[in-house]
Amino acid sequence: MSAPDPRPVLVAVDGSAAADQALAWAAAEAHRGRRPLVIMTVYPWPVTGSPDTVEVGARLRMALRVRAEEVAERARRAVALPGLSVRVEVLEGDVVGLLREASGAAELLVLGSRGLGGFTGMLLGSTTVALAAHGRCPVVVVRHAADRGGLGPVVVGVECGGSDERALTYAFDHAAATGAAVVAAHAWSDTAIEAAVADGHVAVDWALWSREAERELATRLAPWRAEFPDVEVRPVVARTRPVDLLLDQAAGAALLVVGSRGRGGFAGLLLGSTSQAVIRHAPCPVVVVRPDER
């Protein structure tokens, strides 16, 4: 029996500079992993507020289609990597819904940080949150393209719970394939405890808590260390906010990998200020991995 075709890297484009960055990253990743690249653009239809006449509607719909096809074709021509299989898809309808559906057959969904048309304000509104939280494969947001020729590490946020298993697996798989090190970052600050200490209600031996956090992280990483003995692992434990630790460790990184939700400091990562800060300000592409993809 022949092996199944590899799942593609899917990249959304809209003609913006941010989408061009995402396209370059996605093409390089597909080429490295020997996977096909699918370039997709979605134009919204129907358009809210457009004149409700058949003639105007038909002209507008055709203009959107023509522009989307031009964007997709420019993107296809911009990809020039030997041996890379490239397919272009132009779709009409709901941007989030169609991309989410397409992600079910993809290895990765790659998005730019902000764009034009249906992707306007992607990092400020519901589009990225919806796709990162509900995409059916890991979602990569490319705000800054890392130097793919460098040796930057893969940084992964670890909250020492069951929900970060897929994020750890992704980080170690990618590091093993690229020869990168893994920086496993665990922040253990707890705002409730900090407040109780500050109010004088309890005395806490922070050194004891730090040692316990280091022990938990070592235990959590043990299965991946055993499975990937050739991958260098750098555990980092700090009493700080998760977003501060992640952004600090992401400096010079090839990737920053986070789970879509967790407990403790990483709880609700994609729903509040932590996720917004990570995706907006990380100096490298951010990979969001859901615990229950597909």
ABEGO torsion letter per residue (X at the ends): XBBBBBBBBBBBBAGBAAAAAAAAAAAAAAAAAGBBBBBBBBBBOBBBGBBBBAAAAAAAAAAAAAAAAAAAAAAAAABBBBGBBBBBBBBBEBAAAAAAAAAAABABBBBBABBBEAABGAAABAAAAAAAAABABBBBBBABBBBAABABBBBBBBAGBAAAAAAAAAAAAAAAAAGBBBBBBBBABBAAAAAAAAAGABBBBAAAAAAAAAAAAAAAAAAAAAABAABBBBBBBBBBBAAAAAAAAABGBABBBBBABBBEAABGAAABAAAAAAAAABABBBBBBBAABX
